[in-house]
Amino acid sequence: MSELDELRTLVAGACRVLAARGLADGILGHVSLRVDATRLLIRCRGPRERGLGYTTDEDIRLVDLDGAPGAPGALDGGYRPPNELPLHTEVLRTRGDVRAVVHAHPPEVVAADLAGVAIRPVVGAFDIPGTRLAAGGVPVYRRGVLVSNRALAAEMVGAMGDRPVVLLRGHGLTSAAATVEQSVLQAISVDQIARLSLRIVSAGGTLDDLPAEDMAELPDLGAGFTTETAWRHELARIHGVVAPP
């Protein structure tokens, strides 16, 4: 398998993970990965569309930053980039620290934002990476539009700033990171905090940020645990892998 084929498999798996976690039901959502200065792999629309949860390697196509084929035949077979390709490419053009972009439509994240419930560090050891992400702030792009051109994408990137995740009001979220794995795991963490926050508020509770002294005690478990192990778990979940008795 070539390196590009391996990357296609990675992006396709990331799409299925998002769907399995309930962050991208139906046919909406996409994942991209920069492969060089001018090209990226991205889940494209095809003639046999079955939704994010059924993404195959064939659905991951190589395009340039303007959506043209990234190699001869790259969009053969009736494939085309998603309408929101600019959402991905504007992040990649603007953020030198980013190589992978996730766009998803998690219902609880949308509901929490519309209800005025911000993503805050209300948990601690329950999700250490998610707590740290929330503590740094999760901004909101306040327009519920399809981010289908560079002008709108630039607005979204402006709202995002240097943060890893931005919420899109009435729409979903965009998560950006140096790796596909990290961009997906960030989105999952934000979704988990949104779900918990809605449950707390619905139960009549109040949302309080984790105390500073508790935040200071949270350990750095290292990428091998927080990313690599977590990613193996996510892939095992979608493949139905069960630990031996």
C-alpha positions as CSV (number, residue, x, y, z in Angstrom):
1,M,0.0,0.0,0.0
2,S,1.4,3.4,-1.0
3,E,1.7,6.3,1.6
4,L,-1.2,8.0,-0.2
5,D,-3.4,4.9,0.1
6,E,-2.6,4.7,3.8
7,L,-3.7,8.3,4.3
8,R,-6.9,7.6,2.4
9,T,-7.6,4.7,4.8
10,L,-6.9,7.0,7.8
11,V,-9.3,9.7,6.5
12,A,-12.0,7.2,5.6
13,G,-11.7,5.6,9.1
14,A,-12.0,9.0,10.7
15,C,-15.3,9.7,8.9
16,R,-16.7,6.4,10.2
17,V,-15.5,7.2,13.7
18,L,-17.4,10.5,13.6
19,A,-20.6,8.8,12.5
20,A,-20.3,6.0,15.1
21,R,-19.9,8.6,17.8
22,G,-23.1,10.4,16.6
23,L,-21.3,13.5,15.5
24,A,-22.2,13.3,11.8
25,D,-25.5,11.4,11.2
26,G,-26.7,10.9,7.6
27,I,-24.7,12.2,4.6
28,L,-23.3,15.4,6.1
29,G,-19.8,16.1,7.4
30,H,-16.3,15.6,6.0
31,V,-12.7,15.1,7.0
32,S,-9.6,16.4,5.2
33,L,-5.8,16.0,5.4
34,R,-3.2,18.1,3.8
35,V,-0.6,16.1,1.9
36,D,1.6,18.9,0.6
37,A,1.6,22.7,0.1
38,T,-1.2,22.7,-2.5
39,R,-3.1,19.4,-2.1
40,L,-5.3,17.6,0.3
41,L,-7.3,14.4,0.7
42,I,-10.9,14.9,1.5
43,R,-14.1,12.9,1.6
44,C,-15.9,13.7,-1.7
45,R,-19.4,13.3,-2.9
46,G,-19.8,10.3,-5.2
47,P,-22.5,8.6,-7.3
48,R,-23.1,5.9,-4.6
49,E,-23.3,8.2,-1.6
50,R,-24.3,6.3,1.6
51,G,-23.3,8.7,4.3
52,L,-20.3,9.3,6.6
53,G,-20.7,6.1,8.5
54,Y,-20.2,4.1,5.3
55,T,-17.2,6.0,3.9
56,T,-14.8,3.9,1.9
57,D,-11.2,4.6,0.8
58,E,-12.6,5.3,-2.7
59,D,-14.6,8.2,-1.4
60,I,-11.4,10.0,-0.3
61,R,-10.0,12.0,-3.2
62,L,-7.0,14.1,-3.9
63,V,-7.8,17.8,-4.8
64,D,-6.0,21.1,-4.7
65,L,-6.9,24.1,-2.6
66,D,-9.4,25.2,-5.3
67,G,-11.1,21.9,-5.6
68,A,-9.5,20.8,-8.9
69,P,-8.2,17.3,-9.3
70,G,-4.9,16.9,-7.4
71,A,-3.6,14.3,-9.9
72,P,-4.8,12.9,-13.2
73,G,-8.1,11.1,-12.7
74,A,-8.4,12.1,-9.1
75,L,-12.1,13.0,-9.5
76,D,-13.0,10.3,-12.0
77,G,-16.1,8.3,-11.5
78,G,-18.5,11.2,-10.9
79,Y,-16.8,12.4,-7.7
80,R,-16.7,16.1,-6.7
81,P,-15.5,17.9,-3.6
82,P,-18.0,18.8,-0.9
83,N,-19.8,22.2,-1.1
84,E,-18.0,23.3,2.0
85,L,-14.5,22.6,0.7
86,P,-13.6,26.3,1.5
87,L,-14.2,25.6,5.2
88,H,-11.3,23.2,5.0
89,T,-9.0,25.0,2.6
90,E,-9.2,28.4,4.3
91,V,-8.2,26.8,7.6
92,L,-5.2,25.1,5.9
93,R,-4.3,28.3,4.1
94,T,-4.4,30.3,7.3
95,R,-3.1,28.0,10.0
96,G,0.4,26.7,9.6
97,D,0.0,24.5,12.6
98,V,-2.9,22.6,11.0
99,R,-2.8,19.6,8.7
100,A,-6.2,18.0,9.3
101,V,-9.7,19.5,9.5
102,V,-12.9,17.9,10.6
103,H,-16.4,19.3,10.0
104,A,-19.3,17.6,11.7
105,H,-22.9,18.3,12.8
106,P,-23.2,17.0,16.4
107,P,-26.8,17.6,17.5
108,E,-26.0,18.1,21.2
109,V,-23.3,20.7,20.4
110,V,-25.7,22.6,18.3
111,A,-28.4,22.4,20.9
112,A,-26.1,23.5,23.7
113,D,-24.9,26.5,21.8
114,L,-28.4,27.6,20.8
115,A,-29.5,27.2,24.5
116,G,-26.7,29.5,25.5
117,V,-24.7,26.7,27.2
118,A,-21.0,27.3,26.4
119,I,-18.4,24.6,26.2
120,R,-16.6,25.1,29.6
121,P,-14.2,23.0,31.7
122,V,-16.9,21.6,33.9
123,V,-15.3,18.1,34.1
124,G,-11.8,17.1,35.2
125,A,-10.2,13.7,35.1
126,F,-13.3,12.5,33.2
127,D,-11.7,13.8,30.1
128,I,-8.4,15.5,30.7
129,P,-7.6,16.6,27.0
130,G,-11.2,17.9,26.7
131,T,-11.0,19.8,30.0
132,R,-7.8,21.6,28.8
133,L,-9.4,22.3,25.4
134,A,-12.5,23.8,27.1
135,A,-10.4,25.8,29.5
136,G,-8.7,27.5,26.6
137,G,-12.0,28.6,25.2
138,V,-14.2,27.3,22.4
139,P,-15.3,30.2,20.2
140,V,-18.5,30.5,18.2
141,Y,-19.0,31.5,14.5
142,R,-22.4,33.1,14.9
143,R,-23.7,32.6,11.4
144,G,-25.8,29.5,10.5
145,V,-24.7,29.4,6.9
146,L,-23.2,26.8,4.6
147,V,-19.5,27.7,4.5
148,S,-19.3,27.3,0.8
149,N,-17.0,30.2,-0.3
150,R,-13.8,31.7,0.8
151,A,-15.4,34.9,2.2
152,L,-17.6,32.9,4.6
153,A,-14.7,30.6,5.4
154,A,-12.5,33.6,6.2
155,E,-15.2,34.8,8.7
156,M,-15.3,31.4,10.3
157,V,-11.5,31.3,10.6
158,G,-11.5,34.8,12.0
159,A,-13.9,33.6,14.7
160,M,-11.8,30.5,15.3
161,G,-8.6,32.5,15.9
162,D,-5.8,30.2,17.1
163,R,-8.1,27.8,18.9
164,P,-8.4,24.1,17.8
165,V,-12.3,24.0,17.6
166,V,-14.9,26.5,16.6
167,L,-18.7,26.0,16.9
168,L,-20.9,27.0,14.0
169,R,-24.2,28.3,15.2
170,G,-27.1,26.3,14.2
171,H,-24.8,24.1,12.1
172,G,-22.1,22.1,13.8
173,L,-18.4,22.4,14.5
174,T,-15.0,22.6,12.9
175,S,-12.0,21.0,14.5
176,A,-8.4,21.5,13.3
177,A,-5.2,19.8,14.4
178,A,-1.8,18.5,13.2
179,T,-3.2,15.0,12.8
180,V,-6.5,13.5,11.7
181,E,-6.6,11.5,14.9
182,Q,-6.3,14.6,17.1
183,S,-8.8,16.6,15.1
184,V,-11.5,13.8,15.5
185,L,-10.7,13.3,19.2
186,Q,-11.1,17.0,19.9
187,A,-14.5,17.0,18.3
188,I,-15.5,14.0,20.4
189,S,-14.4,15.7,23.6
190,V,-16.4,18.9,22.8
191,D,-19.4,16.7,22.0
192,Q,-19.1,14.9,25.4
193,I,-18.9,18.1,27.3
194,A,-21.9,19.4,25.5
195,R,-23.9,16.3,26.3
196,L,-22.9,16.4,30.0
197,S,-23.7,20.1,30.2
198,L,-27.1,19.7,28.7
199,R,-27.9,16.8,31.2
200,I,-26.7,18.9,34.1
201,V,-28.8,21.9,33.2
202,S,-31.8,19.7,32.4
203,A,-31.5,18.1,35.9
204,G,-31.6,21.6,37.4
205,G,-27.9,21.8,38.1
206,T,-25.5,24.6,37.5
207,L,-22.3,24.6,35.5
208,D,-19.2,25.5,37.4
209,D,-15.7,25.5,36.0
210,L,-13.2,23.1,37.4
211,P,-11.3,24.9,40.3
212,A,-7.8,26.1,39.4
213,E,-6.2,23.9,42.0
214,D,-7.8,20.8,40.4
215,M,-6.8,21.9,37.0
216,A,-3.2,22.2,38.1
217,E,-3.3,18.6,39.4
218,L,-4.4,17.1,36.1
219,P,-1.5,15.1,34.7
220,D,0.0,15.1,31.2
221,L,-0.6,11.5,30.2
222,G,1.4,11.9,27.0
223,A,0.3,11.5,23.3
224,G,0.8,7.8,23.5
225,F,-2.1,7.5,25.9
226,T,-4.3,10.5,25.1
227,T,-4.1,10.2,21.3
228,E,-2.7,6.9,20.1
229,T,-4.5,4.6,22.6
230,A,-7.7,6.6,22.3
231,W,-7.5,6.3,18.5
232,R,-7.0,2.5,18.6
233,H,-10.1,2.4,20.8
234,E,-12.2,4.4,18.3
235,L,-11.1,2.1,15.4
236,A,-11.8,-1.0,17.5
237,R,-15.3,0.4,18.2
238,I,-16.2,0.8,14.6
239,H,-14.7,-2.6,13.6
240,G,-16.5,-4.4,16.4
241,V,-13.3,-5.6,18.0
242,V,-13.9,-7.2,21.4
243,A,-11.2,-8.0,24.0
244,P,-10.6,-11.7,24.6
245,P,-12.1,-13.2,27.7
